[in-house]
Amino acid sequence: MNEILPETRGTSFAPSTNRHGRWRSFYNRLSKNKAALVGGYLVVLCVITAIIGPYLTQYDPAKVDYSIRLLKPSAEHWFGTDHNGRDIFTRIIHGMPLTLSVGFFSVLVGAVFGIILGVFSGYYGGKWDAVIMRVVDVMLAFPGILLALAIVSVLGKSLVMVVIAVGIFSVPTFARIVRGSTLAVRKLEYIDAMRALGASDRRIIFKHILPNISSPIIVQATLRIAIAILTASGLSFLGLGAQPPTPEWGAMLNDGRNYMQEHPHIALIPGIAIVVVVLAFNLFGDGLRDALDPKANK
């Protein structure tokens, strides 16, 4: 009895131990890149700020008060006030969830449709592969911001339309990455063995192909969030995204451009906020690419 119990205990907790060991190994590889670690912490800080920050501010981000307009940063108004007397710090905090939501949901839209097209094209090949890839090539021929501008111009001006537009121009990038990864995995011997055993295409795709190509998808999604935030801010700056008085950073940047000489903080602060968030996702994405690269594990 004494000899069996240790084996039983070891076997029952083995999956949990292996999972914990994989996460620790992943974190160790990620922590070797100090810039990526800083980027990861900044991303977590931004997410936490977006969740709880709006509940901690004392001013209304949309309330106009001309008696305190164009104030410089001070103890009462940390980032000063804009031309309408609105507290810029409050608007930056309330704009954080908007900015991150546009980035996350637009990438989610692009990733879902891109994965479907990429897997279908890479797994089945043939004429479907040719047709899908030619459509993807046409979409890639247009600069992302121009494609998003055209889509928003047709669909209308709102944050929802911005999410759709940025998501659409993210589709071809995901489609090409997923197609290439699917082609590589499809040629492996164990996939042929699964077919010989009678496994359905659906089972092979969801149980064997998608789990094996998840790493490049995760890395690309992280990097695309930064691009999506930049594009969405650019559209709002041009007046095609969030509409006043929504505290979106690109729109705030547009509001402050007429006051750059005398009151530069109105445009400078939302610009810095965009740079910090985009830089955080880029650094974290680069670190993920190194940590999830199988060759880096050797």
ABEGO torsion letter per residue (X at the ends): XAAAAAAAAAAAAAAAAAAAAAAAAAAAAAAABAAAAAAAAAAAAAAAAAAAAAAABABBAABBBAAABGBBBBAABAAEBBAAGBBAAAAAAAAAAAAAAAAAAAAAAAAAAAAAAAAAAAAAEEAAAAAAAAAAAAAAABBAAAAAAAAAAAAEBBAAAAAAAAAAAAAAAAAAAAAAAAAAAAABAAAAAAAAAGBBAAAAAAAAAAAAAAAAAAAAAAAAAAAAAAAAAAAAAAGABBBOABBBAAAAAAAAAAAAAABAAAAAAAAAAAAAAAAAAAAAAAAAAAAABAAAAX
